[in-house]
């Protein structure tokens, strides 16, 4: 059973789920943002992988994705930043990416399965 399944077995209402774009506002702040959100009471976090054409996401996520890409964020970089995060937080994480994210190396996707 994964962390999300475990989480929803114990809590199924009044859930604070937070989305943010990896690599925004700073390229190396993603890990700290997750830890800060956990400390602030978030129940789970969806970390968005920025991609070049997020038209369906609206202007706010479009702007953060553009800035994150300009900052050099990638799926591989994100997983490198998150390596070992389980020693600091057990909060469930969901890594979300559009079809563009599928062009990233398969090894990065496999590494993400442990989050």
ChimeraX commands (.cxc) that place a marker at each C-alpha (Angstrom):
marker #1 position 0.00,0.00,0.00 radius 0.5
marker #1 position 1.44,3.38,-0.97 radius 0.5
marker #1 position 1.43,6.56,1.15 radius 0.5
marker #1 position -1.65,7.99,-0.55 radius 0.5
marker #1 position -3.68,4.85,0.04 radius 0.5
marker #1 position -2.55,4.77,3.68 radius 0.5
marker #1 position -3.35,8.45,4.08 radius 0.5
marker #1 position -6.90,8.14,2.71 radius 0.5
marker #1 position -7.60,5.13,4.91 radius 0.5
marker #1 position -7.03,7.34,7.95 radius 0.5
marker #1 position -8.33,10.69,6.71 radius 0.5
marker #1 position -11.00,11.21,4.10 radius 0.5
marker #1 position -12.27,14.73,4.84 radius 0.5
marker #1 position -10.94,18.16,5.75 radius 0.5
marker #1 position -7.81,17.53,3.69 radius 0.5
marker #1 position -5.42,20.32,2.83 radius 0.5
marker #1 position -3.85,19.46,-0.52 radius 0.5
marker #1 position -1.41,22.01,-1.96 radius 0.5
marker #1 position -0.10,22.31,-5.52 radius 0.5
marker #1 position 3.02,24.21,-6.49 radius 0.5
marker #1 position 5.37,24.26,-9.45 radius 0.5
marker #1 position 8.80,22.68,-8.89 radius 0.5
marker #1 position 11.60,25.18,-9.42 radius 0.5
marker #1 position 9.47,28.22,-8.67 radius 0.5
marker #1 position 10.21,30.79,-7.39 radius 0.5
marker #1 position 13.79,29.54,-7.04 radius 0.5
marker #1 position 15.40,26.55,-8.76 radius 0.5
marker #1 position 16.66,24.97,-5.54 radius 0.5
marker #1 position 13.79,25.79,-3.18 radius 0.5
marker #1 position 11.49,22.89,-4.00 radius 0.5
marker #1 position 12.58,20.61,-1.15 radius 0.5
marker #1 position 12.31,23.41,1.42 radius 0.5
marker #1 position 8.89,24.41,0.10 radius 0.5
marker #1 position 7.65,20.86,0.67 radius 0.5
marker #1 position 9.07,20.77,4.19 radius 0.5
marker #1 position 7.60,24.21,4.97 radius 0.5
marker #1 position 4.18,23.10,3.72 radius 0.5
marker #1 position 4.34,19.98,5.91 radius 0.5
marker #1 position 5.23,22.13,8.93 radius 0.5
marker #1 position 2.38,24.52,8.11 radius 0.5
marker #1 position -0.14,21.66,8.17 radius 0.5
marker #1 position -0.54,20.50,4.57 radius 0.5
marker #1 position -1.78,16.92,4.40 radius 0.5
marker #1 position -0.34,16.20,0.97 radius 0.5
marker #1 position 1.51,18.08,-1.73 radius 0.5
marker #1 position 1.25,17.89,-5.50 radius 0.5
marker #1 position 4.52,18.99,-7.06 radius 0.5
marker #1 position 3.98,20.15,-10.62 radius 0.5
marker #1 position 6.69,19.54,-13.18 radius 0.5
marker #1 position 6.91,22.65,-15.34 radius 0.5
marker #1 position 6.52,22.23,-19.06 radius 0.5
marker #1 position 6.73,24.54,-22.01 radius 0.5
marker #1 position 3.07,24.71,-23.06 radius 0.5
marker #1 position 0.74,24.51,-20.03 radius 0.5
marker #1 position -2.22,26.19,-21.75 radius 0.5
marker #1 position -4.91,24.27,-19.87 radius 0.5
marker #1 position -3.44,25.23,-16.49 radius 0.5
marker #1 position -4.33,28.93,-16.54 radius 0.5
marker #1 position -2.18,32.04,-16.26 radius 0.5
marker #1 position -0.75,31.48,-12.77 radius 0.5
marker #1 position 0.63,28.00,-13.46 radius 0.5
marker #1 position 1.68,29.09,-16.96 radius 0.5
marker #1 position 3.76,31.89,-15.43 radius 0.5
marker #1 position 5.29,29.70,-12.72 radius 0.5
marker #1 position 6.09,26.96,-15.26 radius 0.5
marker #1 position 7.77,29.47,-17.56 radius 0.5
marker #1 position 9.87,30.87,-14.69 radius 0.5
marker #1 position 10.78,27.39,-13.42 radius 0.5
marker #1 position 11.95,26.32,-16.88 radius 0.5
marker #1 position 13.99,29.50,-17.12 radius 0.5
marker #1 position 15.46,28.47,-13.74 radius 0.5
marker #1 position 16.56,25.14,-15.27 radius 0.5
marker #1 position 14.03,22.87,-13.54 radius 0.5
marker #1 position 13.54,19.36,-14.95 radius 0.5
marker #1 position 12.13,16.06,-13.76 radius 0.5
marker #1 position 15.64,14.70,-13.25 radius 0.5
marker #1 position 16.63,17.75,-11.21 radius 0.5
marker #1 position 13.50,17.47,-9.06 radius 0.5
marker #1 position 14.14,13.84,-8.19 radius 0.5
marker #1 position 17.72,14.72,-7.32 radius 0.5
marker #1 position 16.44,17.42,-4.96 radius 0.5
marker #1 position 13.96,15.05,-3.34 radius 0.5
marker #1 position 16.39,12.22,-2.79 radius 0.5
marker #1 position 16.32,11.33,0.90 radius 0.5
marker #1 position 13.32,13.54,1.72 radius 0.5
marker #1 position 11.68,10.65,3.56 radius 0.5
marker #1 position 14.15,11.12,6.40 radius 0.5
marker #1 position 12.59,14.58,6.89 radius 0.5
marker #1 position 8.91,14.12,6.04 radius 0.5
marker #1 position 6.42,11.29,5.56 radius 0.5
marker #1 position 3.77,13.55,3.99 radius 0.5
marker #1 position 2.41,12.06,0.76 radius 0.5
marker #1 position 3.81,13.65,-2.40 radius 0.5
marker #1 position 2.31,13.49,-5.86 radius 0.5
marker #1 position 4.52,14.43,-8.79 radius 0.5
marker #1 position 2.36,15.76,-11.61 radius 0.5
marker #1 position 3.50,16.31,-15.16 radius 0.5
marker #1 position 1.92,16.65,-18.56 radius 0.5
marker #1 position 2.71,14.63,-21.63 radius 0.5
marker #1 position 5.83,16.73,-22.17 radius 0.5
marker #1 position 7.25,15.23,-18.97 radius 0.5
marker #1 position 7.20,11.81,-20.58 radius 0.5
marker #1 position 10.14,12.81,-22.73 radius 0.5
marker #1 position 12.32,12.84,-19.59 radius 0.5
marker #1 position 14.54,9.81,-18.95 radius 0.5
marker #1 position 12.70,6.73,-17.75 radius 0.5
marker #1 position 15.21,6.38,-14.92 radius 0.5
marker #1 position 13.92,9.62,-13.42 radius 0.5
marker #1 position 10.35,8.35,-13.51 radius 0.5
marker #1 position 11.40,5.11,-11.81 radius 0.5
marker #1 position 13.18,7.09,-9.10 radius 0.5
marker #1 position 9.97,9.06,-8.52 radius 0.5
marker #1 position 8.03,5.92,-7.72 radius 0.5
marker #1 position 9.61,5.85,-4.26 radius 0.5
marker #1 position 8.24,9.25,-3.24 radius 0.5
marker link #1:1,2 radius 0.2
marker link #1:2,3 radius 0.2
marker link #1:3,4 radius 0.2
marker link #1:4,5 radius 0.2
marker link #1:5,6 radius 0.2
marker link #1:6,7 radius 0.2
marker link #1:7,8 radius 0.2
marker link #1:8,9 radius 0.2
marker link #1:9,10 radius 0.2
marker link #1:10,11 radius 0.2
marker link #1:11,12 radius 0.2
marker link #1:12,13 radius 0.2
marker link #1:13,14 radius 0.2
marker link #1:14,15 radius 0.2
marker link #1:15,16 radius 0.2
marker link #1:16,17 radius 0.2
marker link #1:17,18 radius 0.2
marker link #1:18,19 radius 0.2
marker link #1:19,20 radius 0.2
marker link #1:20,21 radius 0.2
marker link #1:21,22 radius 0.2
marker link #1:22,23 radius 0.2
marker link #1:23,24 radius 0.2
marker link #1:24,25 radius 0.2
marker link #1:25,26 radius 0.2
marker link #1:26,27 radius 0.2
marker link #1:27,28 radius 0.2
marker link #1:28,29 radius 0.2
marker link #1:29,30 radius 0.2
marker link #1:30,31 radius 0.2
marker link #1:31,32 radius 0.2
marker link #1:32,33 radius 0.2
marker link #1:33,34 radius 0.2
marker link #1:34,35 radius 0.2
marker link #1:35,36 radius 0.2
marker link #1:36,37 radius 0.2
marker link #1:37,38 radius 0.2
marker link #1:38,39 radius 0.2
marker link #1:39,40 radius 0.2
marker link #1:40,41 radius 0.2
marker link #1:41,42 radius 0.2
marker link #1:42,43 radius 0.2
marker link #1:43,44 radius 0.2
marker link #1:44,45 radius 0.2
marker link #1:45,46 radius 0.2
marker link #1:46,47 radius 0.2
marker link #1:47,48 radius 0.2
marker link #1:48,49 radius 0.2
marker link #1:49,50 radius 0.2
marker link #1:50,51 radius 0.2
marker link #1:51,52 radius 0.2
marker link #1:52,53 radius 0.2
marker link #1:53,54 radius 0.2
marker link #1:54,55 radius 0.2
marker link #1:55,56 radius 0.2
marker link #1:56,57 radius 0.2
marker link #1:57,58 radius 0.2
marker link #1:58,59 radius 0.2
marker link #1:59,60 radius 0.2
marker link #1:60,61 radius 0.2
marker link #1:61,62 radius 0.2
marker link #1:62,63 radius 0.2
marker link #1:63,64 radius 0.2
marker link #1:64,65 radius 0.2
marker link #1:65,66 radius 0.2
marker link #1:66,67 radius 0.2
marker link #1:67,68 radius 0.2
marker link #1:68,69 radius 0.2
marker link #1:69,70 radius 0.2
marker link #1:70,71 radius 0.2
marker link #1:71,72 radius 0.2
marker link #1:72,73 radius 0.2
marker link #1:73,74 radius 0.2
marker link #1:74,75 radius 0.2
marker link #1:75,76 radius 0.2
marker link #1:76,77 radius 0.2
marker link #1:77,78 radius 0.2
marker link #1:78,79 radius 0.2
marker link #1:79,80 radius 0.2
marker link #1:80,81 radius 0.2
marker link #1:81,82 radius 0.2
marker link #1:82,83 radius 0.2
marker link #1:83,84 radius 0.2
marker link #1:84,85 radius 0.2
marker link #1:85,86 radius 0.2
marker link #1:86,87 radius 0.2
marker link #1:87,88 radius 0.2
marker link #1:88,89 radius 0.2
marker link #1:89,90 radius 0.2
marker link #1:90,91 radius 0.2
marker link #1:91,92 radius 0.2
marker link #1:92,93 radius 0.2
marker link #1:93,94 radius 0.2
marker link #1:94,95 radius 0.2
marker link #1:95,96 radius 0.2
marker link #1:96,97 radius 0.2
marker link #1:97,98 radius 0.2
marker link #1:98,99 radius 0.2
marker link #1:99,100 radius 0.2
marker link #1:100,101 radius 0.2
marker link #1:101,102 radius 0.2
marker link #1:102,103 radius 0.2
marker link #1:103,104 radius 0.2
marker link #1:104,105 radius 0.2
marker link #1:105,106 radius 0.2
marker link #1:106,107 radius 0.2
marker link #1:107,108 radius 0.2
marker link #1:108,109 radius 0.2
marker link #1:109,110 radius 0.2
marker link #1:110,111 radius 0.2
marker link #1:111,112 radius 0.2
marker link #1:112,113 radius 0.2
marker link #1:113,114 radius 0.2
marker link #1:114,115 radius 0.2
view
